[in-house]
């Protein structure tokens, strides 16, 4: 059920990763949150890059 609620946020996160890969990736200390629209509980999908490069 949680995954179904977050499906649009997961889609947005996938799009972020694909776009990052197409442009050489993202460097460390990148944080991006994708909110679950219409959710009163503040659920979200987070991507964090804490060191190095990702999606490149």
N, C-alpha and C positions, 0 to 999 in steps of 0.2 A: 504494500500500500504506500509506503514512504516513497519508493522509487516512482510510482505512478504520479504522485503529487509533484515530484520534482522533475518530471520528464522534460518540461520546457527549459528549466534551468540547466539540466544536463545537456540538452541540445545546444544551448548558448555556450556552455563550457567547451563542448566539442568544437564549435565554430571558432572560439577563441584559440584553441590549440592548433587547429588547421591553419588559421590565419598566421599565427606565430611561426609555425613551421615554414610556411610559404615565404616568410620574410626573415628567415635566418634564426628564429628562436627568440627566447627572452632570457635576459640575464638575471642573476641572483637578486634577491630582495624584491621580487615581483609578487604582489598579492592581488587577486581578483576574486570578487564575490558575485555570484549570480543568484538574485533573490527569487524565491518562489512567489510568483505574482498572485495576489489575492489571499495570501496566507497571513493570518493574524498572529501566528506563533513565531514569525521571524525566521522560518526555515530558509536555508540557502545551500548552494553548492560552492565550495571554496577551492581555489587553486593557489598554491603557494610555491614559489621557487626560492629555496633558502640558500643554495650555493650552486655555483657553476652556471651552466646554460641548460635550458630545457626546450624541447620541441624543435630542435634544430637539426 
